[in-house]
């Protein structure tokens, strides 16, 4: 069964959210601590980690600064996940 464009988008957001969660846990930070450091609400961090938010570039930069790592590392981890890696151009395909 072919995935819809929305399902493909959600997979990309979920991959990024998992990368944020992994790095946050590596740093032994709570969602509230990450939120405070990134000037974002804890519930927003929860939504990011669950792939429910489509982030702006500014928000991604805030997260990378708060996690003390280059944004490129977060993106590389997201890109290396199964969902992204299997078909990186899937999001561009028509319905």
N, CA, C and O atoms as a CHARMM CRD file, in Angstrom:
* protein
*
  380
    1    1 UNK  N      0.84000  -1.18600   0.00000 PROA 1      0.00000
    2    1 UNK  CA     0.00000   0.00000   0.00000 PROA 1      0.00000
    3    1 UNK  C      0.88500   1.24900   0.00000 PROA 1      0.00000
    4    1 UNK  O      1.85100   1.34000   0.75900 PROA 1      0.00000
    5    2 UNK  N      0.54800   2.18900  -0.84500 PROA 2      0.00000
    6    2 UNK  CA     1.31800   3.41400  -0.98200 PROA 2      0.00000
    7    2 UNK  C      0.96300   4.39900   0.12900 PROA 2      0.00000
    8    2 UNK  O     -0.20600   4.55400   0.48200 PROA 2      0.00000
    9    3 UNK  N      1.97100   5.05500   0.67000 PROA 3      0.00000
   10    3 UNK  CA     1.74500   6.03600   1.72500 PROA 3      0.00000
   11    3 UNK  C      1.31300   7.36600   1.11900 PROA 3      0.00000
   12    3 UNK  O      1.77900   7.76000   0.05000 PROA 3      0.00000
   13    4 UNK  N      0.41300   8.04700   1.82300 PROA 4      0.00000
   14    4 UNK  CA    -0.01400   9.37200   1.37000 PROA 4      0.00000
   15    4 UNK  C      1.08900  10.38400   1.66000 PROA 4      0.00000
   16    4 UNK  O      2.02200  10.11600   2.41800 PROA 4      0.00000
   17    5 UNK  N      0.95900  11.53000   1.04800 PROA 5      0.00000
   18    5 UNK  CA     1.94000  12.59000   1.25400 PROA 5      0.00000
   19    5 UNK  C      1.98800  12.97600   2.73400 PROA 5      0.00000
   20    5 UNK  O      3.06500  13.23300   3.27200 PROA 5      0.00000
   21    6 UNK  N      0.83300  13.01900   3.39000 PROA 6      0.00000
   22    6 UNK  CA     0.77600  13.36500   4.81400 PROA 6      0.00000
   23    6 UNK  C      1.50600  12.30800   5.64900 PROA 6      0.00000
   24    6 UNK  O      2.22200  12.65800   6.58700 PROA 6      0.00000
   25    7 UNK  N      1.34000  11.04000   5.32700 PROA 7      0.00000
   26    7 UNK  CA     2.03300   9.98000   6.06000 PROA 7      0.00000
   27    7 UNK  C      3.54600  10.09400   5.87900 PROA 7      0.00000
   28    7 UNK  O      4.30400   9.87600   6.82400 PROA 7      0.00000
   29    8 UNK  N      3.98300  10.43500   4.67100 PROA 8      0.00000
   30    8 UNK  CA     5.41900  10.61100   4.42000 PROA 8      0.00000
   31    8 UNK  C      5.95400  11.80800   5.19200 PROA 8      0.00000
   32    8 UNK  O      7.04800  11.74400   5.75100 PROA 8      0.00000
   33    9 UNK  N      5.19400  12.89700   5.22900 PROA 9      0.00000
   34    9 UNK  CA     5.58300  14.08500   5.98600 PROA 9      0.00000
   35    9 UNK  C      5.70300  13.73000   7.46500 PROA 9      0.00000
   36    9 UNK  O      6.67400  14.11100   8.11800 PROA 9      0.00000
   37   10 UNK  N      4.72800  13.01000   7.98900 PROA 10     0.00000
   38   10 UNK  CA     4.75100  12.62700   9.39500 PROA 10     0.00000
   39   10 UNK  C      5.97100  11.77200   9.71200 PROA 10     0.00000
   40   10 UNK  O      6.55200  11.89700  10.79000 PROA 10     0.00000
   41   11 UNK  N      6.35800  10.91600   8.79400 PROA 11     0.00000
   42   11 UNK  CA     7.53200  10.06900   8.99300 PROA 11     0.00000
   43   11 UNK  C      8.80200  10.90500   9.10100 PROA 11     0.00000
   44   11 UNK  O      9.66900  10.60600   9.92200 PROA 11     0.00000
   45   12 UNK  N      8.92100  11.93400   8.29400 PROA 12     0.00000
   46   12 UNK  CA    10.08100  12.82200   8.34500 PROA 12     0.00000
   47   12 UNK  C     10.10200  13.58400   9.67200 PROA 12     0.00000
   48   12 UNK  O     11.15000  13.69100  10.31000 PROA 12     0.00000
   49   13 UNK  N      8.95200  14.11000  10.08700 PROA 13     0.00000
   50   13 UNK  CA     8.87400  14.83300  11.35800 PROA 13     0.00000
   51   13 UNK  C      9.16100  13.91100  12.53000 PROA 13     0.00000
   52   13 UNK  O      9.81800  14.31200  13.49000 PROA 13     0.00000
   53   14 UNK  N      8.67900  12.69000  12.45900 PROA 14     0.00000
   54   14 UNK  CA     8.92800  11.69800  13.51300 PROA 14     0.00000
   55   14 UNK  C     10.42400  11.37500  13.58800 PROA 14     0.00000
   56   14 UNK  O     10.97200  11.24700  14.68300 PROA 14     0.00000
   57   15 UNK  N     11.07500  11.24600  12.45700 PROA 15     0.00000
   58   15 UNK  CA    12.51800  10.96300  12.43300 PROA 15     0.00000
   59   15 UNK  C     13.30200  12.08000  13.10100 PROA 15     0.00000
   60   15 UNK  O     14.22600  11.81400  13.86900 PROA 15     0.00000
   61   16 UNK  N     12.94300  13.33300  12.81600 PROA 16     0.00000
   62   16 UNK  CA    13.62600  14.45600  13.45100 PROA 16     0.00000
   63   16 UNK  C     13.33900  14.47100  14.94700 PROA 16     0.00000
   64   16 UNK  O     14.23900  14.70800  15.75300 PROA 16     0.00000
   65   17 UNK  N     12.09800  14.22100  15.31500 PROA 17     0.00000
   66   17 UNK  CA    11.72300  14.18800  16.72600 PROA 17     0.00000
   67   17 UNK  C     12.47200  13.11400  17.50500 PROA 17     0.00000
   68   17 UNK  O     12.87000  13.33000  18.65000 PROA 17     0.00000
   69   18 UNK  N     12.66000  11.97200  16.88600 PROA 18     0.00000
   70   18 UNK  CA    13.41200  10.90200  17.53600 PROA 18     0.00000
   71   18 UNK  C     14.87200  11.29700  17.71600 PROA 18     0.00000
   72   18 UNK  O     15.49300  10.94700  18.71900 PROA 18     0.00000
   73   19 UNK  N     15.41800  12.02200  16.75000 PROA 19     0.00000
   74   19 UNK  CA    16.80100  12.49600  16.87400 PROA 19     0.00000
   75   19 UNK  C     16.91600  13.47300  18.04300 PROA 19     0.00000
   76   19 UNK  O     17.87700  13.41000  18.81000 PROA 19     0.00000
   77   20 UNK  N     15.95200  14.36700  18.18300 PROA 20     0.00000
   78   20 UNK  CA    15.94800  15.31100  19.30200 PROA 20     0.00000
   79   20 UNK  C     15.86600  14.54200  20.61900 PROA 20     0.00000
   80   20 UNK  O     16.62500  14.81400  21.54900 PROA 20     0.00000
   81   21 UNK  N     14.94700  13.58700  20.69600 PROA 21     0.00000
   82   21 UNK  CA    14.78800  12.80200  21.91900 PROA 21     0.00000
   83   21 UNK  C     16.07900  12.04800  22.26400 PROA 21     0.00000
   84   21 UNK  O     16.51900  12.05800  23.41400 PROA 21     0.00000
   85   22 UNK  N     16.67400  11.40100  21.27400 PROA 22     0.00000
   86   22 UNK  CA    17.91000  10.64400  21.51800 PROA 22     0.00000
   87   22 UNK  C     19.00700  11.53900  22.07200 PROA 22     0.00000
   88   22 UNK  O     19.67400  11.18600  23.04400 PROA 22     0.00000
   89   23 UNK  N     19.19200  12.69200  21.45400 PROA 23     0.00000
   90   23 UNK  CA    20.24600  13.61000  21.89800 PROA 23     0.00000
   91   23 UNK  C     19.93400  14.19900  23.26600 PROA 23     0.00000
   92   23 UNK  O     20.83900  14.40000  24.07500 PROA 23     0.00000
   93   24 UNK  N     18.65600  14.47900  23.53200 PROA 24     0.00000
   94   24 UNK  CA    18.25800  15.00000  24.85100 PROA 24     0.00000
   95   24 UNK  C     18.57000  13.96700  25.93200 PROA 24     0.00000
   96   24 UNK  O     19.11600  14.30200  26.98300 PROA 24     0.00000
   97   25 UNK  N     18.22300  12.72400  25.66600 PROA 25     0.00000
   98   25 UNK  CA    18.48000  11.66500  26.64100 PROA 25     0.00000
   99   25 UNK  C     19.97800  11.41600  26.81400 PROA 25     0.00000
  100   25 UNK  O     20.43600  11.13100  27.92000 PROA 25     0.00000
  101   26 UNK  N     20.74200  11.52400  25.72500 PROA 26     0.00000
  102   26 UNK  CA    22.20200  11.40200  25.82100 PROA 26     0.00000
  103   26 UNK  C     22.77400  12.43200  26.79200 PROA 26     0.00000
  104   26 UNK  O     23.73300  12.16400  27.51700 PROA 26     0.00000
  105   27 UNK  N     22.16200  13.61700  26.78900 PROA 27     0.00000
  106   27 UNK  CA    22.62800  14.71100  27.65200 PROA 27     0.00000
  107   27 UNK  C     21.96800  14.67000  29.03100 PROA 27     0.00000
  108   27 UNK  O     22.20900  15.53600  29.87200 PROA 27     0.00000
  109   28 UNK  N     21.12400  13.63900  29.25400 PROA 28     0.00000
  110   28 UNK  CA    20.42000  13.46600  30.52500 PROA 28     0.00000
  111   28 UNK  C     19.58900  14.70000  30.89700 PROA 28     0.00000
  112   28 UNK  O     19.56600  15.14000  32.04700 PROA 28     0.00000
  113   29 UNK  N     18.91700  15.23100  29.89100 PROA 29     0.00000
  114   29 UNK  CA    18.05200  16.39900  30.08900 PROA 29     0.00000
  115   29 UNK  C     16.59700  15.94200  30.09400 PROA 29     0.00000
  116   29 UNK  O     16.22700  14.99900  29.39500 PROA 29     0.00000
  117   30 UNK  N     15.78100  16.62200  30.89100 PROA 30     0.00000
  118   30 UNK  CA    14.34000  16.40800  30.82600 PROA 30     0.00000
  119   30 UNK  C     13.78300  17.26300  29.69200 PROA 30     0.00000
  120   30 UNK  O     14.46400  18.14600  29.17100 PROA 30     0.00000
  121   31 UNK  N     12.55000  16.99000  29.32300 PROA 31     0.00000
  122   31 UNK  CA    11.91000  17.82800  28.30400 PROA 31     0.00000
  123   31 UNK  C     11.78500  19.26500  28.80100 PROA 31     0.00000
  124   31 UNK  O     11.92200  20.21100  28.02500 PROA 31     0.00000
  125   32 UNK  N     11.52900  19.41900  30.07300 PROA 32     0.00000
  126   32 UNK  CA    11.41200  20.77200  30.63400 PROA 32     0.00000
  127   32 UNK  C     12.75500  21.50300  30.57700 PROA 32     0.00000
  128   32 UNK  O     12.79600  22.68800  30.24400 PROA 32     0.00000
  129   33 UNK  N     13.84300  20.81700  30.89300 PROA 33     0.00000
  130   33 UNK  CA    15.16500  21.44800  30.81400 PROA 33     0.00000
  131   33 UNK  C     15.51200  21.84200  29.38600 PROA 33     0.00000
  132   33 UNK  O     16.05000  22.92400  29.14700 PROA 33     0.00000
  133   34 UNK  N     15.20300  20.96500  28.43700 PROA 34     0.00000
  134   34 UNK  CA    15.45600  21.30800  27.03300 PROA 34     0.00000
  135   34 UNK  C     14.58700  22.48100  26.61600 PROA 34     0.00000
  136   34 UNK  O     15.05500  23.39500  25.93800 PROA 34     0.00000
  137   35 UNK  N     13.32900  22.45800  27.01600 PROA 35     0.00000
  138   35 UNK  CA    12.43200  23.55900  26.68700 PROA 35     0.00000
  139   35 UNK  C     12.93100  24.88700  27.22400 PROA 35     0.00000
  140   35 UNK  O     12.92400  25.89700  26.51900 PROA 35     0.00000
  141   36 UNK  N     13.36700  24.88100  28.48200 PROA 36     0.00000
  142   36 UNK  CA    13.89400  26.11800  29.07300 PROA 36     0.00000
  143   36 UNK  C     15.12700  26.60500  28.31100 PROA 36     0.00000
  144   36 UNK  O     15.25000  27.79100  28.00500 PROA 36     0.00000
  145   37 UNK  N     16.03100  25.68500  28.01000 PROA 37     0.00000
  146   37 UNK  CA    17.26900  26.05700  27.31300 PROA 37     0.00000
  147   37 UNK  C     16.99300  26.56800  25.89600 PROA 37     0.00000
  148   37 UNK  O     17.70700  27.43800  25.39800 PROA 37     0.00000
  149   38 UNK  N     15.95700  26.02800  25.25200 PROA 38     0.00000
  150   38 UNK  CA    15.62400  26.41300  23.87500 PROA 38     0.00000
  151   38 UNK  C     14.54700  27.49200  23.80800 PROA 38     0.00000
  152   38 UNK  O     14.14700  27.90500  22.72000 PROA 38     0.00000
  153   39 UNK  N     14.07700  27.94800  24.96800 PROA 39     0.00000
  154   39 UNK  CA    13.00000  28.92900  25.06400 PROA 39     0.00000
  155   39 UNK  C     11.72400  28.43100  24.38100 PROA 39     0.00000
  156   39 UNK  O     11.06100  29.16100  23.64500 PROA 39     0.00000
  157   40 UNK  N     11.40600  27.16100  24.65200 PROA 40     0.00000
  158   40 UNK  CA    10.19900  26.52100  24.12800 PROA 40     0.00000
  159   40 UNK  C      9.47200  25.84500  25.29200 PROA 40     0.00000
  160   40 UNK  O     10.10500  25.42900  26.26200 PROA 40     0.00000
  161   41 UNK  N      8.16900  25.73700  25.19900 PROA 41     0.00000
  162   41 UNK  CA     7.39200  25.10200  26.26200 PROA 41     0.00000
  163   41 UNK  C      7.62000  23.58900  26.25800 PROA 41     0.00000
  164   41 UNK  O      7.84100  22.98600  25.20800 PROA 41     0.00000
  165   42 UNK  N      7.56300  22.99200  27.43900 PROA 42     0.00000
  166   42 UNK  CA     7.77000  21.55200  27.57700 PROA 42     0.00000
  167   42 UNK  C      6.81200  20.75300  26.69300 PROA 42     0.00000
  168   42 UNK  O      7.21400  19.75000  26.10400 PROA 42     0.00000
  169   43 UNK  N      5.56500  21.17800  26.59300 PROA 43     0.00000
  170   43 UNK  CA     4.61300  20.42700  25.77000 PROA 43     0.00000
  171   43 UNK  C      4.95700  20.52700  24.28000 PROA 43     0.00000
  172   43 UNK  O      4.65400  19.62300  23.50200 PROA 43     0.00000
  173   44 UNK  N      5.59000  21.63100  23.90000 PROA 44     0.00000
  174   44 UNK  CA     6.03900  21.78000  22.51000 PROA 44     0.00000
  175   44 UNK  C      7.16600  20.78700  22.23000 PROA 44     0.00000
  176   44 UNK  O      7.22500  20.19700  21.15100 PROA 44     0.00000
  177   45 UNK  N      8.06300  20.60300  23.20800 PROA 45     0.00000
  178   45 UNK  CA     9.13800  19.61600  23.07700 PROA 45     0.00000
  179   45 UNK  C      8.53100  18.22100  22.92400 PROA 45     0.00000
  180   45 UNK  O      8.98400  17.43000  22.09700 PROA 45     0.00000
  181   46 UNK  N      7.51600  17.92600  23.71700 PROA 46     0.00000
  182   46 UNK  CA     6.82400  16.63400  23.61000 PROA 46     0.00000
  183   46 UNK  C      6.28400  16.43500  22.20100 PROA 46     0.00000
  184   46 UNK  O      6.46000  15.37300  21.60500 PROA 46     0.00000
  185   47 UNK  N      5.62700  17.46200  21.67400 PROA 47     0.00000
  186   47 UNK  CA     5.06500  17.37200  20.32200 PROA 47     0.00000
  187   47 UNK  C      6.15600  17.18500  19.26800 PROA 47     0.00000
  188   47 UNK  O      5.98000  16.42100  18.31900 PROA 47     0.00000
  189   48 UNK  N      7.27900  17.87900  19.43500 PROA 48     0.00000
  190   48 UNK  CA     8.39900  17.72000  18.49900 PROA 48     0.00000
  191   48 UNK  C      8.88700  16.28000  18.51600 PROA 48     0.00000
  192   48 UNK  O      9.04600  15.65800  17.46600 PROA 48     0.00000
  193   49 UNK  N      9.12300  15.75700  19.70700 PROA 49     0.00000
  194   49 UNK  CA     9.65400  14.40100  19.84200 PROA 49     0.00000
  195   49 UNK  C      8.69000  13.33900  19.31800 PROA 49     0.00000
  196   49 UNK  O      9.11200  12.25300  18.92200 PROA 49     0.00000
  197   50 UNK  N      7.41000  13.65200  19.31500 PROA 50     0.00000
  198   50 UNK  CA     6.41000  12.71500  18.79800 PROA 50     0.00000
  199   50 UNK  C      6.08200  12.94600  17.32200 PROA 50     0.00000
  200   50 UNK  O      5.19200  12.29600  16.77300 PROA 50     0.00000
  201   51 UNK  N      6.79500  13.86500  16.68700 PROA 51     0.00000
  202   51 UNK  CA     6.59800  14.11900  15.26000 PROA 51     0.00000
  203   51 UNK  C      5.32500  14.85700  14.93200 PROA 51     0.00000
  204   51 UNK  O      4.79000  14.71600  13.83300 PROA 51     0.00000
  205   52 UNK  N      4.82500  15.65100  15.87900 PROA 52     0.00000
  206   52 UNK  CA     3.55700  16.34600  15.67800 PROA 52     0.00000
  207   52 UNK  C      3.71100  17.80800  15.28400 PROA 52     0.00000
  208   52 UNK  O      2.71900  18.49000  15.02600 PROA 52     0.00000
  209   53 UNK  N      4.95000  18.29500  15.23500 PROA 53     0.00000
  210   53 UNK  CA     5.19200  19.69800  14.89400 PROA 53     0.00000
  211   53 UNK  C      6.07000  19.81300  13.66400 PROA 53     0.00000
  212   53 UNK  O      7.06000  19.09600  13.51900 PROA 53     0.00000
  213   54 UNK  N      5.69000  20.72800  12.78000 PROA 54     0.00000
  214   54 UNK  CA     6.50100  21.05300  11.61400 PROA 54     0.00000
  215   54 UNK  C      7.32800  22.27400  11.99800 PROA 54     0.00000
  216   54 UNK  O      6.80300  23.38600  12.06600 PROA 54     0.00000
  217   55 UNK  N      8.61000  22.07000  12.24600 PROA 55     0.00000
  218   55 UNK  CA     9.44900  23.09500  12.85800 PROA 55     0.00000
  219   55 UNK  C      9.97800  24.12600  11.87400 PROA 55     0.00000
  220   55 UNK  O     10.24100  23.83100  10.70800 PROA 55     0.00000
  221   56 UNK  N     10.12400  25.33300  12.37700 PROA 56     0.00000
  222   56 UNK  CA    10.79900  26.36700  11.60000 PROA 56     0.00000
  223   56 UNK  C     12.30800  26.17900  11.74600 PROA 56     0.00000
  224   56 UNK  O     12.77100  25.47200  12.64000 PROA 56     0.00000
  225   57 UNK  N     13.05200  26.80800  10.87600 PROA 57     0.00000
  226   57 UNK  CA    14.50800  26.75200  10.95400 PROA 57     0.00000
  227   57 UNK  C     14.98500  27.33500  12.28100 PROA 57     0.00000
  228   57 UNK  O     15.90000  26.79300  12.90100 PROA 57     0.00000
  229   58 UNK  N     14.37600  28.43000  12.71700 PROA 58     0.00000
  230   58 UNK  CA    14.73600  29.06100  13.98300 PROA 58     0.00000
  231   58 UNK  C     14.55400  28.08400  15.14800 PROA 58     0.00000
  232   58 UNK  O     15.41400  28.00000  16.02500 PROA 58     0.00000
  233   59 UNK  N     13.45900  27.35800  15.16100 PROA 59     0.00000
  234   59 UNK  CA    13.21400  26.39300  16.23100 PROA 59     0.00000
  235   59 UNK  C     14.24600  25.26700  16.19600 PROA 59     0.00000
  236   59 UNK  O     14.72600  24.83300  17.24300 PROA 59     0.00000
  237   60 UNK  N     14.58700  24.79600  15.00400 PROA 60     0.00000
  238   60 UNK  CA    15.61600  23.75900  14.90800 PROA 60     0.00000
  239   60 UNK  C     16.95800  24.28800  15.43100 PROA 60     0.00000
  240   60 UNK  O     17.69400  23.56000  16.09800 PROA 60     0.00000
  241   61 UNK  N     17.27300  25.54000  15.13200 PROA 61     0.00000
  242   61 UNK  CA    18.51600  26.13300  15.63000 PROA 61     0.00000
  243   61 UNK  C     18.49000  26.27000  17.15000 PROA 61     0.00000
  244   61 UNK  O     19.49100  26.00600  17.81600 PROA 61     0.00000
  245   62 UNK  N     17.35600  26.67800  17.69600 PROA 62     0.00000
  246   62 UNK  CA    17.23400  26.77600  19.15800 PROA 62     0.00000
  247   62 UNK  C     17.49500  25.42400  19.81200 PROA 62     0.00000
  248   62 UNK  O     18.18500  25.33900  20.82900 PROA 62     0.00000
  249   63 UNK  N     16.94700  24.38400  19.23000 PROA 63     0.00000
  250   63 UNK  CA    17.15500  23.04000  19.77700 PROA 63     0.00000
  251   63 UNK  C     18.61600  22.63200  19.70000 PROA 63     0.00000
  252   63 UNK  O     19.15900  22.08200  20.65800 PROA 63     0.00000
  253   64 UNK  N     19.25500  22.89700  18.57200 PROA 64     0.00000
  254   64 UNK  CA    20.65500  22.49000  18.42200 PROA 64     0.00000
  255   64 UNK  C     21.55200  23.24900  19.40000 PROA 64     0.00000
  256   64 UNK  O     22.48700  22.66900  19.95300 PROA 64     0.00000
  257   65 UNK  N     21.28100  24.53100  19.62000 PROA 65     0.00000
  258   65 UNK  CA    22.06300  25.31500  20.58200 PROA 65     0.00000
  259   65 UNK  C     21.82100  24.78200  22.00000 PROA 65     0.00000
  260   65 UNK  O     22.76100  24.61500  22.77700 PROA 65     0.00000
  261   66 UNK  N     20.55900  24.52000  22.32400 PROA 66     0.00000
  262   66 UNK  CA    20.22500  24.01200  23.65500 PROA 66     0.00000
  263   66 UNK  C     20.85300  22.64100  23.91000 PROA 66     0.00000
  264   66 UNK  O     21.20600  22.31900  25.04400 PROA 66     0.00000
  265   67 UNK  N     20.99100  21.84000  22.85800 PROA 67     0.00000
  266   67 UNK  CA    21.60800  20.51600  22.98500 PROA 67     0.00000
  267   67 UNK  C     23.12700  20.57600  22.81700 PROA 67     0.00000
  268   67 UNK  O     23.81200  19.56200  22.94800 PROA 67     0.00000
  269   68 UNK  N     23.64200  21.75700  22.52900 PROA 68     0.00000
  270   68 UNK  CA    25.07400  21.99200  22.36400 PROA 68     0.00000
  271   68 UNK  C     25.68300  21.10100  21.28500 PROA 68     0.00000
  272   68 UNK  O     26.69100  20.42600  21.49700 PROA 68     0.00000
  273   69 UNK  N     25.03800  21.12400  20.12600 PROA 69     0.00000
  274   69 UNK  CA    25.56500  20.38500  18.98300 PROA 69     0.00000
  275   69 UNK  C     25.13000  21.06900  17.70300 PROA 69     0.00000
  276   69 UNK  O     24.12200  21.77600  17.68400 PROA 69     0.00000
  277   70 UNK  N     25.88200  20.86300  16.63400 PROA 70     0.00000
  278   70 UNK  CA    25.51500  21.48900  15.35900 PROA 70     0.00000
  279   70 UNK  C     24.17800  20.93900  14.84100 PROA 70     0.00000
  280   70 UNK  O     23.87100  19.75800  14.99900 PROA 70     0.00000
  281   71 UNK  N     23.41200  21.81000  14.23100 PROA 71     0.00000
  282   71 UNK  CA    22.14500  21.38200  13.63400 PROA 71     0.00000
  283   71 UNK  C     22.38600  20.26000  12.63500 PROA 71     0.00000
  284   71 UNK  O     21.55800  19.35900  12.50200 PROA 71     0.00000
  285   72 UNK  N     23.50000  20.30400  11.94100 PROA 72     0.00000
  286   72 UNK  CA    23.80200  19.26800  10.94500 PROA 72     0.00000
  287   72 UNK  C     23.83400  17.87000  11.57200 PROA 72     0.00000
  288   72 UNK  O     23.48600  16.89100  10.91100 PROA 72     0.00000
  289   73 UNK  N     24.24500  17.77000  12.83000 PROA 73     0.00000
  290   73 UNK  CA    24.25600  16.45700  13.50100 PROA 73     0.00000
  291   73 UNK  C     22.84100  15.94900  13.75900 PROA 73     0.00000
  292   73 UNK  O     22.55600  14.76400  13.58300 PROA 73     0.00000
  293   74 UNK  N     21.95800  16.85600  14.17800 PROA 74     0.00000
  294   74 UNK  CA    20.55400  16.46000  14.37900 PROA 74     0.00000
  295   74 UNK  C     19.93700  16.00200  13.06400 PROA 74     0.00000
  296   74 UNK  O     19.26100  14.97500  13.00600 PROA 74     0.00000
  297   75 UNK  N     20.17500  16.77200  12.01600 PROA 75     0.00000
  298   75 UNK  CA    19.61900  16.42900  10.70700 PROA 75     0.00000
  299   75 UNK  C     20.21300  15.11800  10.18300 PROA 75     0.00000
  300   75 UNK  O     19.50200  14.30300   9.59400 PROA 75     0.00000
  301   76 UNK  N     21.49600  14.92300  10.39500 PROA 76     0.00000
  302   76 UNK  CA    22.13200  13.68100   9.93600 PROA 76     0.00000
  303   76 UNK  C     21.53300  12.47300  10.64400 PROA 76     0.00000
  304   76 UNK  O     21.31500  11.43100  10.02700 PROA 76     0.00000
  305   77 UNK  N     21.26800  12.61400  11.93400 PROA 77     0.00000
  306   77 UNK  CA    20.65100  11.49600  12.66100 PROA 77     0.00000
  307   77 UNK  C     19.23900  11.23200  12.14200 PROA 77     0.00000
  308   77 UNK  O     18.84000  10.07900  11.97400 PROA 77     0.00000
  309   78 UNK  N     18.49200  12.29200  11.89200 PROA 78     0.00000
  310   78 UNK  CA    17.13400  12.12900  11.36300 PROA 78     0.00000
  311   78 UNK  C     17.17500  11.46300   9.98500 PROA 78     0.00000
  312   78 UNK  O     16.35900  10.59000   9.68800 PROA 78     0.00000
  313   79 UNK  N     18.12300  11.87600   9.15000 PROA 79     0.00000
  314   79 UNK  CA    18.24600  11.31600   7.80300 PROA 79     0.00000
  315   79 UNK  C     18.67700   9.85800   7.82000 PROA 79     0.00000
  316   79 UNK  O     18.37000   9.10900   6.89200 PROA 79     0.00000
  317   80 UNK  N     19.37900   9.45400   8.85500 PROA 80     0.00000
  318   80 UNK  CA    19.86800   8.07200   8.91300 PROA 80     0.00000
  319   80 UNK  C     18.80900   7.09100   9.40300 PROA 80     0.00000
  320   80 UNK  O     19.03100   5.88100   9.37600 PROA 80     0.00000
  321   81 UNK  N     17.66600   7.59600   9.84800 PROA 81     0.00000
  322   81 UNK  CA    16.61600   6.69900  10.33200 PROA 81     0.00000
  323   81 UNK  C     16.00800   5.93400   9.15800 PROA 81     0.00000
  324   81 UNK  O     16.09600   6.36200   8.00800 PROA 81     0.00000
  325   82 UNK  N     15.40200   4.81800   9.46400 PROA 82     0.00000
  326   82 UNK  CA    14.81900   3.95700   8.42700 PROA 82     0.00000
  327   82 UNK  C     13.78300   4.68700   7.58800 PROA 82     0.00000
  328   82 UNK  O     13.75700   4.54900   6.36500 PROA 82     0.00000
  329   83 UNK  N     12.93100   5.46400   8.24400 PROA 83     0.00000
  330   83 UNK  CA    11.85900   6.13400   7.52200 PROA 83     0.00000
  331   83 UNK  C     12.35700   7.08900   6.46500 PROA 83     0.00000
  332   83 UNK  O     11.77600   7.17200   5.38200 PROA 83     0.00000
  333   84 UNK  N     13.40600   7.80300   6.75200 PROA 84     0.00000
  334   84 UNK  CA    13.95000   8.77300   5.81400 PROA 84     0.00000
  335   84 UNK  C     14.85700   8.08600   4.80400 PROA 84     0.00000
  336   84 UNK  O     14.77400   8.33700   3.60200 PROA 84     0.00000
  337   85 UNK  N     15.70100   7.23700   5.29600 PROA 85     0.00000
  338   85 UNK  CA    16.74600   6.62500   4.47200 PROA 85     0.00000
  339   85 UNK  C     16.18100   5.72000   3.36700 PROA 85     0.00000
  340   85 UNK  O     16.76400   5.62800   2.28700 PROA 85     0.00000
  341   86 UNK  N     15.06900   5.06200   3.62900 PROA 86     0.00000
  342   86 UNK  CA    14.50500   4.14200   2.64000 PROA 86     0.00000
  343   86 UNK  C     14.08200   4.84300   1.35500 PROA 86     0.00000
  344   86 UNK  O     14.20000   4.27400   0.27000 PROA 86     0.00000
  345   87 UNK  N     13.59300   6.06200   1.47000 PROA 87     0.00000
  346   87 UNK  CA    13.13400   6.79000   0.28900 PROA 87     0.00000
  347   87 UNK  C     13.14700   8.29200   0.57300 PROA 87     0.00000
  348   87 UNK  O     12.09300   8.87200   0.83300 PROA 87     0.00000
  349   88 UNK  N     14.31800   8.93100   0.52800 PROA 88     0.00000
  350   88 UNK  CA    14.41300  10.34200   0.91100 PROA 88     0.00000
  351   88 UNK  C     13.61700  11.29200   0.02700 PROA 88     0.00000
  352   88 UNK  O     13.31000  12.40300   0.45900 PROA 88     0.00000
  353   89 UNK  N     13.27600  10.90000  -1.18400 PROA 89     0.00000
  354   89 UNK  CA    12.50800  11.78000  -2.07200 PROA 89     0.00000
  355   89 UNK  C     11.00600  11.48900  -2.00600 PROA 89     0.00000
  356   89 UNK  O     10.22300  12.06000  -2.76400 PROA 89     0.00000
  357   90 UNK  N     10.61700  10.60300  -1.09900 PROA 90     0.00000
  358   90 UNK  CA     9.19900  10.20200  -1.00400 PROA 90     0.00000
  359   90 UNK  C      8.29200  11.38700  -0.73100 PROA 90     0.00000
  360   90 UNK  O      7.17000  11.43000  -1.23400 PROA 90     0.00000
  361   91 UNK  N      8.75100  12.34300   0.05000 PROA 91     0.00000
  362   91 UNK  CA     7.90300  13.47700   0.36800 PROA 91     0.00000
  363   91 UNK  C      7.56900  14.31400  -0.85600 PROA 91     0.00000
  364   91 UNK  O      6.54900  15.00300  -0.87500 PROA 91     0.00000
  365   92 UNK  N      8.41000  14.26300  -1.86800 PROA 92     0.00000
  366   92 UNK  CA     8.19800  15.06400  -3.06100 PROA 92     0.00000
  367   92 UNK  C      7.26300  14.40300  -4.06900 PROA 92     0.00000
  368   92 UNK  O      6.79800  15.04500  -5.01100 PROA 92     0.00000
  369   93 UNK  N      6.99600  13.13100  -3.86500 PROA 93     0.00000
  370   93 UNK  CA     6.14800  12.40200  -4.82600 PROA 93     0.00000
  371   93 UNK  C      4.70700  12.86600  -4.73200 PROA 93     0.00000
  372   93 UNK  O      4.22700  13.16800  -3.63900 PROA 93     0.00000
  373   94 UNK  N      4.01200  12.92700  -5.84900 PROA 94     0.00000
  374   94 UNK  CA     2.59000  13.31100  -5.81100 PROA 94     0.00000
  375   94 UNK  C      1.76500  12.21900  -5.14500 PROA 94     0.00000
  376   94 UNK  O      2.18800  11.06800  -5.04300 PROA 94     0.00000
  377   95 UNK  N      0.57600  12.61100  -4.69400 PROA 95     0.00000
  378   95 UNK  CA    -0.33600  11.65400  -4.04900 PROA 95     0.00000
  379   95 UNK  C     -0.65100  10.48800  -4.96000 PROA 95     0.00000
  380   95 UNK  O     -1.40200   9.59100  -4.57800 PROA 95     0.00000
